[in-house]
């Protein structure tokens, strides 16, 4: 009888045990996150993973900006990371403790929008710097985006380089392009950022005192841009962006909180 009970217990254990998922470990420290935004086009971002007791934290780094994601789930070899503030998340497979792959889903752009990603541990450099920089990007740049299309727009590029890392942003009359980080290899500038919603990559070659290249936004859009150094360039004063045309009387209709029309 005892032998039969022991056999039944063993059988029950064999049936139940596979139903439980044991979380795979993840190496802490510096990682490189690579978004595959096109054929042979990689958008890299620095990542730092820390662990306190039994909880992980994922820090997405763009220059001085560090975005912490703590809302995650690990089930067996599956890892799901919900980004803070924005409606996006990573759905990943833990291949080894030093390698993770899967997709980033940005639901703000629709239920089917996703970008393949790869996480690799123990890589510190955002871009491979095969050559020393042949020009200095520090300072202000007069920038024109989409210059070869019908609707170009101006921007002010501001950059600085510390320990071979170039950081900065592009400021426009309606906002900026977040915290950007990268470096210069030879005459090529590469800077990128990821904040949970925006996925930007700027590349350009410096020739004849001009930066000329491409701006990629995720895997769905890109445009060309060029820039020249100009310490005196300024964007239009925000107070001058909106004005009355031809001194005509301005009128409007609107609804109050009760649904009544007023003007």
KEFI-111768 format. One record per atom (N, C-alpha, C): y, z, x; residue in one letter. Coordinates in steps of 0.001 Angstrom, whole numbers, plus 500000, padded with zeros to 6 digits. Example, Ala and Ser with C-alpha at 12.3 -4.5 7.8 and 13.67 -1.06 7.14 Angstrom:
REM KEFI-111768
494310507800513190A
495500507800512300A
496700507800513200A
497750507080512850S
498940507140513670S
500030507870512900S
REM end
This chain:
REM KEFI-111768
498790500000500831X
500000500000500000X
501262500000500868X
501214500884501902X
502383500956502789X
502608499628503494X
501491498988503883X
501617497698504561X
502231496645503657X
501865496696502369X
502405495735501412X
503902495964501198X
504347497248501145X
505772497579500987X
506562497113502202X
506011497368503386X
506691496946504615X
506842495437504665X
505779494746504206X
505840493277504196X
506904492777503230X
507009493405502063X
508021493031501076X
509431493312501592X
509590494440502303X
510900494765502875X
511311493716503905X
510350493310504740X
510637492290505758X
510998490967505110X
510257490609504048X
510541489359503336X
511930489394502713X
512271490541502097X
513585490685501476X
514696490600502511X
514485491183503682X
515475491131504762X
515691489708505238X
514603488950505339X
514709487554505782X
515481486695504782X
515390487078503500X
516098486315502466X
517578486681502432X
517886487968502567X
519261488447502425X
520090488213503672X
519482488373504858X
520242488320506102X
521047487044506291X
520477485856505991X
521278484630506168X
522478484537505232X
522502485368504170X
523625485302503232X
524871485975503785X
524707486794504814X
525852487480505409X
526408486642506549X
527735486548506607X
528393485786507664X
528932486739508712X
528589486498509961X
529070487320511045X
530197486574511746X
531366487182511803X
532548486526512349X
532387486260513839X
532689485029514238X
532661484682515651X
533898485259516344X
533769485708517585X
534935486250518301X
535866485139518771X
537143485481518933X
538155484552519438X
538796485179520666X
538970484408521713X
539582484915522934X
541068485170522722X
541562486297523164X
542986486591523077X
543711485997524285X
545039485871524166X
545836485319525256X
546531484035524852X
546869483220525833X
547616481982525596X
546684480835525229X
547118480072524237X
546385478890523770X
547351477714523671X
546790476519523635X
547571475318523326X
547059474749522011X
547957474571521058X
547655473970519761X
548135472525519786X
547229471584519526X
547565470160519557X
547360469528518183X
548437468948517649X
548388468216516385X
548202466723516694X
547224466095516085X
546997464666516274X
547782463913515204X
549023463539515525X
549913462954514522X
549810461436514446X
549009460837515302X
548832459392515293X
547822458996516344X
547511457723516387X
546568457236517383X
547146457446518775X
546452458244519585X
546881458556520955X
548238459258520986X
548593459939519917X
549883460659519886X
549610462125519537X
549873462992520502X
549612464422520366X
550926465189520357X
551044466132519411X
552203467021519340X
551723468429519708X
552082468937520898X
551582470236521341X
552545471382521025X
551967472566520793X
552733473793520534X
552003474950521208X
552765475850521808X
552169477032522434X
551798478070521389X
550680478730521620X
550155479734520701X
549687480939521499X
549922482107520956X
549433483336521578X
548642484116520535X
547437484532520917X
546581485308520013X
546411486711520584X
546712487700519758X
546536489090520162X
545576489776519186X
545048490930519623X
544146491677518751X
544441493165518869X
544600493793517722X
544804495240517642X
543698495828516790X
542839496648517409X
541651497179516739X
540801495997516267X
540707495769514956X
539869494682514453X
540682493549513842X
541994493549514071X
542874492574513426X
543522491652514463X
543527490350514171X
544167489359515030X
545597489082514543X
546451488654515476X
547775488107515160X
547907486781515886X
548465485781515193X
548641484449515757X
550144484176515867X
550634483989517101X
552057483761517343X
552276482297517728X
553033481576516906X
553388480187517181X
554748480197517877X
554815479636519094X
555974479822519969X
556744478521520142X
558044478591519874X
558976477487520127X
560174478065520870X
560181477910522200X
561238478498523024X
561343479990522740X
562535480484522326X
562689481918522076X
562197482347520700X
561742481404519881X
561239481727518549X
559737482001518601X
559315483118517972X
557896483452517845X
557602483737516374X
556759482925515768X
556411483074514362X
555028483707514280X
554954484886513686X
553694485624513627X
552980485366512299X
551715484980512384X
550872484812511199X
549771485863511248X
549701486689510219X
548700487756510164X
547776487633508959X
548085486684508076X
547267486480506883X
546184485445507213X
544985485925507552X
543912485024507941X
542575485562507427X
541568484694507444X
540214485073507055X
539226484408508006X
538257485172508478X
537171484625509294X
535856484843508551X
535143483742508297X
533828483807507670X
532863483009508527X
532031483729509271X
531124483044510187X
531918482296511233X
531741480958511281X
532497480153512246X
533719479490511606X
534078479906510382X
535251479345509697X
536449480275509835X
537610479692510128X
538856480455510275X
539928479812509406X
540548480620508543X
541634480155507677X
542884480961507993X
543980480271508355X
545240480941508693X
546322480466507732X
546871481392506956X
547978481079506056X
549290481290506797X
550141480264506830X
551420480394507511X
552399481197506656X
553234482035507294X
554227482791506522X
555345481886506025X
555956482275504927X
557142481627504341X
556856480276503685X
555993479456504296X
555778478101503788X
554385477946503187X
554253476959502303X
552989476702501614X
552113475781502461X
551623476322503567X
550742475549504436X
549728476475505082X
548605475914505515X
547578476729506145X
546680475883507041X
545996476567507969X
544998475937508825X
543609476218508262X
542769475179508214X
541364475331507870X
540575474873509094X
539901475836509743X
539401475597511086X
537941475992511257X
537344475468512324X
536008475860512752X
536094476437514155X
535523477621514354X
535483478240515679X
534286477648516416X
534540476728517326X
533461476089518078X
532883477042519116X
533773477632519901X
533429478679520850X
534598479654520843X
534507480730521602X
535620481676521624X
536861481101522302X
536716479930522967X
537840479290523642X
538206477942523030X
537562477562521946X
537806476247521347X
537713476324519821X
538761475828519148X
538839475827517684X
539363474462517246X
538850473942516144X
539326472643515656X
539315472624514128X
540027471657513562X
540085471542512107X
541303470770511661X
541963471251510606X
543137470568510048X
544213471580509655X
545455471120509761X
546589471840509180X
546944471149507878X
547000471923506781X
547314471395505461X
548720471844505056X
549579470882504738X
550922471187504262X
550997470816502783X
550777471808501918X
550704471556500487X
552060471220499887X
553157471516500607X
554486471143500128X
554645469625500067X
553834468906500847X
553886467442500860X
552782466818500010X
552034467660499316X
550982467144498444X
549627467717498814X
548684467691497874X
547377468312498101X
546529467619499162X
546835466359499476X
546014465606500420X
546625465528501819X
547819466105502006X
548485465971503310X
547842466917504324X
547312466365505406X
546710467190506446X
546808466480507793X
546771467285508863X
546870466767510224X
545740467381511049X
544939466563511745X
543885467119512609X
544495467964513734X
543838469070514069X
544341469964515117X
543209470404516034X
543611470801517244X
542670471348518214X
543339472512518940X
542659473641519018X
543144474817519733X
542311474974521010X
542984475141522151X
542276475342523414X
542849476546524136X
541986477469524540X
542431478708525188X
542779478484526660X
543594479396527179X
543936479471528606X
544685478240529099X
545536477643528250X
546425476567528677X
547858477012528395X
548675477048529427X
550043477546529291X
551070476438529098X
550825475266529677X
551820474190529653X
551774473432528337X
552940473257527741X
553057472522526479X
552749471045526702X
553369470461527710X
553112469077528107X
552690469068529576X
551855468105529942X
551468467954531346X
552654467455532161X
553035468206533170X
554146467796534015X
553585467231535313X
553342465917535311X
552712465259536446X
553707464967537574X
555001464876537197X
556034464574538198X
557211465523538012X
557984465697539070X
559206466470538953X
560252465661538197X
561155466351537534X
562204465684536758X
563126464883537665X
563491463690537203X
564409462834537964X
565813462835537377X
566043463631536306X
567385463764535759X
567540465147535142X
568770465526534912X
569093466849534369X
569535466694532919X
568809467336532003X
569130467214530578X
570094468287530108X
570442469242530960X
571294470353530542X
572659469860530061X
573152470473528987X
574466470129528470X
574417469541527080X
575514468847526722X
575646468277525377X
575432466766525417X
574797466271524342X
574504464845524233X
574974464320522879X
575607463160522907X
575962462469521670X
574756461634521257X
574192461939520090X
572923461345519659X
573124460513518394X
572407459397518315X
572362458593517090X
570896458375516735X
570490458891515570X
569136458682515067X
569114457466514144X
567971456789514146X
567765455650513244X
568810454554513491X
569199454388514745X
570300453482515084X
569986452019514801X
568701451674514745X
568327450274514523X
567989449968513068X
568344450887512157X
568102450683510736X
569424450754509962X
569360450697508630X
570569450622507809X
571314451941507680X
570625453066507903X
571265454360507666X
571147455273508896X
571897454973509947X
571883455853511123X
572665457131510861X
572391458178511640X
573184459404511537X
573371460024512915X
574514460701513074X
574873461307514353X
574311462716514474X
574140463139515709X
573704464506515977X
574250464930517328X
574287466230517534X
574699466803518811X
573477467461519436X
573027466945520569X
571899467530521279X
572395468516522320X
571817469692522352X
572196470726523316X
570924471238523984X
570845471121525326X
569628471482526037X
569919472315527274X
568913473076527676X
568961473824528932X
567556473849529521X
567479473926530859X
566196473942531545X
566091475177532421X
565022475960532222X
564749477156533011X
563285477113533431X
563043477204534733X
561674477172535268X
560873475976534755X
561482474811534825X
560851473540534444X
560594473403532943X
561070474363532131X
560929474265530681X
562269473906530059X
562285472845529277X
563509472397528616X
563478472834527154X
564552473454526707X
564637473900525316X
566003473535524753X
566121473596523431X
567389473276522779X
567154472819521364X
568106472045520842X
567970471531519486X
568894470337519281X
568748469681518142X
569676468646517686X
570387469196516457X
571702469249516508X
572499469721515375X
573092468522514650X
572981468533513318X
573567467481512498X
574608468101511577X
575226467277510749X
576252467779509835X
575657468569508679X
574340468522508528X
573691469245507431X
572683470296507899X
572530470471509205X
571574471465509700X
571147471140511113X
569993471665511528X
569500471381512872X
567992471160512823X
567437470783513983X
566017470477514073X
565231471592514745X
565566472829514378X
564784473992514772X
564825474254516277X
563996475196516722X
563876475531518137X
562901474553518789X
563382473780519740X
562570472770520405X
562259473202521835X
561060472878522292X
560653473253523651X
559765472175524242X
559902471954525540X
559068470985526240X
559440470930527697X
559388469742528267X
559803469586529656X
560126468131529959X
560502467895531208X
560824466552531680X
559843466204532790X
559168465070532640X
558266464556533663X
558825463236534153X
559265463208535395X
559920462007535894X
561181461745535095X
561243460588534413X
562412460271533580X
562089460386532094X
561021461124531755X
560585461243530361X
560810462652529825X
561561462734528720X
561795463997528024X
560824464106526852X
560161465274526723X
559265465545525598X
559522466963525105X
559889467103523841X
560141468406523236X
559551468415521827X
559098469586521383X
558416469655520094X
558635471010519455X
558238471130518158X
558262472415517470X
557352472373516259X
556906473579515842X
556139473764514614X
556474475146514071X
556881475215512790X
557250476500512196X
556499476799510903X
555478476016510606X
554731476199509367X
555056475150508327X
556201474512508475X
556611473434507571X
557021472199508354X
557917472387509314X
558415471278510122X
557509471068511334X
557179469818511580X
556327469434512705X
557024468275513413X
557784468592514481X
558663467618515117X
558242467352516562X
558347466086516951X
558155465668518335X
559238464659518687X
559953464927519782X
560984464013520281X
560574463561521679X
560526462254521864X
560221461687523182X
561308460680523539X
561637460595524833X
562660459633525263X
562549459395526762X
562945458190527164X
563055457846528580X
564523457807528959X
564833458280530159X
566216458288530645X
566402457097531576X
567225456141531145X
567506454942531929X
568958454549531754X
569624454243532861X
571032453809532844X
571907454801532087X
571745456094532394X
572552457180531810X
572331457362530309X
571244456814529779X
570972456906528346X
569547457374528082X
569408458317527147X
568088458695526641X
567764457786525463X
566572457225525462X
566190456317524384X
564720456540524058X
564430456860522764X
563044457149522429X
562774457212520939X
561787458047520559X
561301458114519178X
561218459555518714X
561584459765517461X
561487461066516793X
560364460968515767X
559337461840515913X
558207461875514991X
558302463123514120X
558139462955512816X
558062464073511879X
556672464047511254X
555798464963511692X
554420464967511225X
553729463651511532X
552778463280510682X
552077462006510860X
552521460968509832X
553680461246509171X
554079460381508054X
555387459627508281X
556150459968509336X
557472459339509482X
557913459376510940X
558675458365511355X
559293458371512676X
560496457427512661X
561387457625513634X
562536456728513800X
562920456716515272X
563734455748515650X
564211455640517030X
565540456386517190X
565822456807518413X
567085457497518695X
567528457210520120X
568828457339520339X
569346457260521707X
570475458273521865X
570777458609523128X
571774459648523394X
572409459436524762X
573675459821524857X
574389459817526134X
575073461179526293X
575213461636527526X
575867462913527757X
577340462820527395X
577810463829526659X
579206463842526227X
579583465283525898X
580199465954526841X
580573467360526653X
581678467540525627X
582350466462525238X
583469466565524300X
583098466140522878X
581874465667522683X
581470465194521357X
581346466364520383X
581880466164519174X
581790467175518124X
581379466509516815X
580649467257516012X
580301466785514676X
581492466966513741X
581450466297512610X
582521466436511630X
582640467879511161X
583853468349511010X
584096469706510503X
583438469847509132X
582595470900508925X
581927471085507624X
582896471113506446X
584125471600506672X
585109471670505590X
585667470304505204X
585339469280506016X
585850467943505738X
584773467005505189X
583551467519505010X
582449466668504545X
582593466282503076X
583204467180502278X
583375466919500847X
584858466880500515X
585291465839499851X
586705465734499502X
586862464845498264X
587983464961497624X
588290464162496440X
588788462786496871X
588259461744496238X
588622460374496578X
589819459932495741X
590825459371496388X
591988458777495714X
592737459776494826X
592629461059495119X
593351462104494366X
593084462054492860X
591908461559492480X
591567461516491064X
591200462915490576X
591445463150489278X
591118464450488700X
589615464679488736X
589238465874489143X
587822466227489253X
587387466993488006X
586311466561487356X
585810467252486166X
584298467269486195X
583716468250485512X
582273468346485457X
581853469110484207X
580599468964483824X
579990469702482722X
578801470480483270X
578596471679482748X
577464472499483175X
577050473432482044X
575888474048482192X
575392474991481211X
575440476400481768X
575839477354480918X
575812478754481351X
574414479326481149X
574244480630481400X
572925481270481331X
572360481279479917X
573214481059478908X
572742481023477511X
572488479609477028X
572720478628477895X
572493477245477511X
573689476583476870X
574847477250476901X
576066476674476302X
576776475808477322X
577328474693476840X
578051473792477717X
579471474316477992X
579878474242479256X
581240474590479577X
581767473652480644X
583092473478480706X
583706472597481674X
585144473036481949X
REM end
